[in-house]
């Protein structure tokens, strides 16, 4: 576990924390992070569970996720 992370936004994987949403968005654009969860597919709306790893661009704070059916089309 990372030490000394005192900011509101925390990334334990990269040992980073900050209090500003602008700093957080910049961090997500420059550091590879892992996102896990359940969400709706952006194409069909079906619920899907995902593990996504990468850099988020264009000020995004979460990834757009496709379900397996939409990925295979």
Secondary structure as GFF3:
##gff-version 3
##sequence-region A 1 73
A	DSSP	beta_strand	9	11	.	.	.	ID=ss1
A	DSSP	beta_strand	16	18	.	.	.	ID=ss2
A	DSSP	alpha_helix	21	30	.	.	.	ID=ss3
A	DSSP	beta_strand	33	40	.	.	.	ID=ss4
A	DSSP	beta_strand	47	54	.	.	.	ID=ss5
A	DSSP	alpha_helix	68	71	.	.	.	ID=ss6
###
